[in-house]
Amino acid sequence: MSIKKTAHTETELLAIFKKDGNDEKYFSKFLEYYKVSFDEHFEDNKEWTDDDFDENDSVQASALWCANDYIQKYIKLIEKGHGQEWAHEMAHTAEDGERAVYFVHSDLETINPELAKKELLIHTKALGGDEYFEKHYLLLFEVQAEPEGRIETAQNYSRIFKEQVAKGKSEIYAHHYADLISYGDYHEIYCEEYAFAFDNAISENKSEEYAREYADKYASALVDIKRRFGISDDEEMIDFAIDKVNIYMKAWQYARKNPLKDFDRFAEIYENVYLSRCFPNEIPENISTEEFDKIVLEKTLERFNK
């Protein structure tokens, strides 16, 4: 009989479990995990003789180490308020840290979205961040595919958000600026202009869909100008860029109400018609903006439908 491939008895395992100071109510979970680990290690080493093992190594020693490691993680998670399913998966996964949370949450979400949401909230609360950290950390699980860096991103968001509010910025501005800048992937000018444009759009009672589209177009146009050395104060160029964004949004609004097969072509025609008639703001005094927009739309549709 192999000494190196002989499982501990249940009595031996209970004694070890108690000696380590564990609550006996978790013993059945420990025992279950030990048996699974032993079977897996035995299968991996079934062709080995006792001489093939190192002096202090054995199938049962490896199984015991795995069961001890598992149960310590499991108990900590249960004591934090997590349910058995989350605690088991987190204690069992081969992933570490944020990757473990991401993949366990992702797998659970496909099976039980409500439970996944509940467990993630418990995990978030345990991280010890403020309300802005918690809100953004939870949001990242909806919008960010990268498993790592979520804690740092949410910490940055909370800090930057509060800094912007302290400077007198609105919460809408502060949120979008902090959201973008905390990733570290966007130019600061883009972040500033996006937040400014989004805030303006919402203050004018535009929809969030409109605000997102407008803010991205506005920020993209201005960052291309302002980050260029030597012309960052060229007001005429900036004004022209803003005019083109506003024209684009008129075309965008029409397309939202009247779906088009080739919006890009429509928007290009609309801009050409609009600029050829009105730039730089030379609208005849006897025509209203609404009337002018109607004329531009009619001529655009004429060209578009040819």
WORALIN-V977822 format. One record per pair of residues at least 12 apart in sequence whose C-alpha atoms are under 10 Angstrom apart, sorted by the first residue. I is the first residue (numbers start at 1). GAP is how many residues later the second one is. D is the distance in whole Angstrom. If there is no record, write none. Layout:
I|GAP|D  I|GAP|D
This chain:
1|49|10  2|46|10  2|47|7  2|48|6  2|49|10  2|56|10  3|46|9  3|47|7  3|55|8  3|56|9  3|57|9  4|38|10  4|41|10  4|44|9  4|45|8  4|46|6  4|47|9  4|48|9  4|49|7  4|50|10  4|51|10  4|52|9  4|53|8  4|54|5  4|55|6  4|56|7  4|57|9  5|33|9  5|36|9  5|37|7  5|40|9  5|41|8  5|43|9  5|44|9  5|45|8  5|48|10  5|53|6  5|54|5  5|55|6  5|56|9  6|32|9  6|36|9  6|52|9  6|53|7  6|54|6  6|55|10  7|27|9  7|28|8  7|31|7  7|32|9  7|35|9  7|51|10  7|52|8  7|53|5  7|54|9  7|56|9  7|57|9  8|26|9  8|27|9  8|30|9  8|52|7  8|53|9  8|55|9  8|56|9  9|22|10  10|21|8  10|24|10  10|25|10  13|14|9  13|17|9  13|18|7  13|21|9  13|51|9  14|13|7  14|14|9  14|16|9  14|17|8  16|48|10  16|52|10  17|13|8  17|14|9  17|51|8  17|54|10  20|48|9  22|49|9  22|50|9  22|53|9  23|52|9  26|45|8  26|48|9  26|49|8  27|44|9  29|38|9  29|41|9  29|42|7  29|45|9  29|46|10  29|59|9  30|34|9  30|36|10  30|37|6  30|38|7  30|39|10  30|40|8  30|41|6  30|42|9  30|44|9  31|33|10  31|36|8  31|37|10  31|40|10  32|35|9  33|30|8  33|31|9  33|33|8  33|34|6  33|35|9  33|37|8  33|38|8  33|55|10  33|59|9  34|26|9  34|28|9  34|29|6  34|30|6  34|31|9  34|32|7  34|33|5  34|34|8  34|36|9  34|37|10  35|25|10  35|28|8  35|29|9  35|32|9  36|27|8  36|30|10  36|31|9  37|22|9  37|23|9  37|25|8  37|26|5  37|27|8  37|28|9  37|29|7  37|30|7  38|21|6  38|22|6  38|23|9  38|24|8  38|25|5  38|26|8  38|28|9  38|29|9  39|20|9  39|21|9  39|24|8  40|19|9  40|23|8  41|17|9  41|18|6  41|19|8  41|20|10  41|21|7  41|22|7  42|16|9  42|17|6  42|18|8  42|20|10  42|21|9  43|16|10  44|15|9  45|13|9  45|14|8  46|13|9  66|26|9  67|24|10  67|25|10  69|22|8  69|23|9  70|17|10  70|18|8  70|19|10  70|20|9  70|21|5  70|22|6  70|23|9  71|16|10  71|17|9  71|20|7  71|21|9  72|19|8  73|14|8  73|15|9  73|17|8  73|18|5  73|19|9  74|12|9  74|13|5  74|14|6  74|15|9  74|16|8  74|17|5  74|18|9  75|12|8  75|13|9  75|16|9  76|15|9  77|13|8  77|14|8  77|45|10  77|46|9  80|42|8  80|43|8  80|45|10  80|46|8  81|38|9  81|41|7  81|42|9  81|45|10  82|36|9  82|37|6  82|38|9  82|39|10  82|40|7  82|41|8  83|32|9  83|35|10  83|36|7  83|39|10  85|19|10  85|23|9  85|30|9  85|34|10  86|15|10  86|18|7  86|19|8  86|22|8  86|29|9  86|30|8  86|33|7  86|34|9  87|17|10  87|32|9  88|16|10  89|12|9  89|14|10  89|15|6  89|16|9  89|18|10  89|19|9  90|13|9  90|14|7  90|15|9  92|12|10  97|50|10  97|51|8  98|49|7  98|50|6  98|51|8  98|52|8  98|53|8  99|47|9  99|48|5  99|49|6  99|50|9  99|51|10  100|47|9  100|48|9  101|19|8  101|22|9  101|46|8  101|47|9  102|18|9  102|39|8  102|43|9  102|44|9  102|45|6  102|46|8  102|48|10  103|44|8  104|12|9  104|16|10  105|12|8  105|14|8  105|15|7  105|36|9  106|35|9  117|21|9  117|24|10  120|17|10  120|18|8  120|21|9  121|13|8  121|14|10  121|16|10  121|17|8  124|13|7  124|14|7  124|27|9  127|24|9  129|22|9  129|25|9  129|26|8  129|29|9  130|24|10  130|25|9  130|28|8  130|29|10  131|27|8  132|22|8  132|23|9  132|25|8  132|26|5  132|27|9  132|29|8  132|30|9  132|43|9  133|18|8  133|19|10  133|20|9  133|21|5  133|22|6  133|23|8  133|24|7  133|25|5  133|26|8  133|28|10  134|17|10  134|20|7  134|21|9  134|24|9  135|19|8  135|22|10  135|23|9  136|14|9  136|15|9  136|17|8  136|18|6  136|19|9  136|20|10  136|21|7  136|22|8  136|39|9  136|43|8  137|13|6  137|14|7  137|15|9  137|16|8  137|17|5  137|18|8  137|20|9  137|21|10  138|12|9  138|16|9  139|15|9  140|13|9  140|14|8  140|39|10  149|34|9  150|33|9  152|30|9  152|31|9  153|25|10  153|26|9  153|28|9  153|29|6  153|30|6  153|31|9  154|24|10  154|25|9  154|28|8  154|29|9  155|27|8  156|22|8  156|23|9  156|25|9  156|26|5  156|27|8  156|28|10  157|17|9  157|18|8  157|19|10  157|20|9  157|21|5  157|22|6  157|23|9  157|24|8  157|25|5  157|26|9  158|16|10  158|17|9  158|20|8  158|21|9  158|24|9  159|19|8  159|23|9  160|14|8  160|15|9  160|17|8  160|18|5  160|19|9  160|21|8  160|22|8  161|12|9  161|13|5  161|14|6  161|15|9  161|16|8  161|17|5  161|18|8  161|20|10  161|21|10  162|12|8  162|13|9  162|16|9  163|15|9  164|13|8  164|14|8  169|26|10  169|27|9  169|30|10  170|25|10  170|26|10  170|29|8  171|28|9  172|23|8  172|24|9  172|26|8  172|27|6  172|28|10  172|30|9  172|31|10  173|18|10  173|19|8  173|20|10  173|21|9  173|22|5  173|23|6  173|24|9  173|25|7  173|26|6  173|27|9  174|18|10  174|21|7  174|22|9  174|25|9  175|20|8  175|24|10  176|15|8  176|16|9  176|18|7  176|19|5  176|20|9  176|22|8  176|23|9  177|13|9  177|14|5  177|15|6  177|16|9  177|17|7  177|18|5  177|19|8  177|21|10  178|13|8  178|14|9  178|17|9  179|12|9  179|16|9  180|12|9  180|14|9  180|15|9  187|32|10  187|36|8  187|40|9  188|35|9  188|39|10  189|30|8  189|31|9  189|33|8  189|34|6  189|35|9  189|36|10  189|37|7  189|38|7  190|25|9  190|26|8  190|28|9  190|29|5  190|30|6  190|31|9  190|32|7  190|33|5  190|34|9  190|36|9  190|37|9  191|24|10  191|25|10  191|28|7  191|29|10  191|32|9  192|27|8  192|31|9  193|22|7  193|23|9  193|24|10  193|25|7  193|26|5  193|27|8  193|28|9  193|29|7  193|30|8  194|17|9  194|18|9  194|19|10  194|20|8  194|21|5  194|22|6  194|23|8  194|24|7  194|25|5  194|26|8  194|28|9  194|29|10  195|16|10  195|17|10  195|20|7  195|21|9  195|23|10  195|24|8  196|19|8  196|22|9  196|23|9  197|14|7  197|15|9  197|16|10  197|17|7  197|18|5  197|19|8  197|20|9  197|21|7  197|22|8  198|12|9  198|13|5  198|14|7  198|15|9  198|16|7  198|17|5  198|18|9  198|20|9  198|21|10  199|12|8  199|16|9  200|14|10  200|15|9  201|13|8  201|14|8  210|39|8  210|42|9  210|43|8  210|46|10  213|32|10  213|36|8  213|39|9  214|31|7  214|32|8  214|34|9  214|35|7  214|38|9  215|30|9  216|29|10  217|24|10  217|25|9  217|27|9  217|28|6  217|29|9  217|31|9  217|32|9  218|23|8  218|24|7  218|25|10  218|26|9  218|27|6  218|28|9  219|23|10  219|26|10  220|21|10  220|25|10  221|17|8  221|19|10  221|20|6  221|21|8  221|23|9  221|24|8  222|15|9  222|16|7  222|17|9  222|19|7  222|20|8  222|23|10  223|15|10  224|14|10  224|17|10  225|12|8  225|13|7  225|16|9  226|12|8  239|41|10  240|39|9  240|40|8  243|28|10  243|32|9  243|36|9  243|37|9  243|38|10  244|27|7  244|28|10  244|30|9  244|31|8  245|26|9  246|25|10  247|20|9  247|23|8  247|24|6  247|25|10  247|27|7  247|28|9  247|46|10  248|16|10  248|18|10  248|19|6  248|20|8  248|22|8  248|23|7  248|26|10  249|18|9  250|17|9  250|20|9  250|21|9  250|43|9  250|47|9  251|12|9  251|13|10  251|15|8  251|16|6  251|17|9  251|18|9  251|19|7  251|20|8  251|46|8  251|49|10  252|12|10  252|14|9  252|15|7  254|13|10  254|43|9  255|12|9  262|42|9  263|41|10  265|39|8  266|34|7  266|35|8  266|37|9  266|38|6  266|39|9  267|33|9  267|37|10  268|32|9  268|36|10  269|27|10  269|28|10  269|30|9  269|31|6  269|32|9  269|34|7  269|35|7  270|26|7  270|27|7  270|28|10  270|29|8  270|30|5  270|31|8  270|33|9  270|34|9  271|25|9  271|29|9  272|24|10  272|28|9  273|22|10  273|23|6  273|24|9  273|25|10  273|26|7  273|27|7  273|30|10  274|18|9  274|19|8  274|21|9  274|22|6  274|23|9  274|25|9  274|26|9  275|21|10  276|20|10  277|15|9  277|18|10  277|19|8  278|14|9  278|18|10
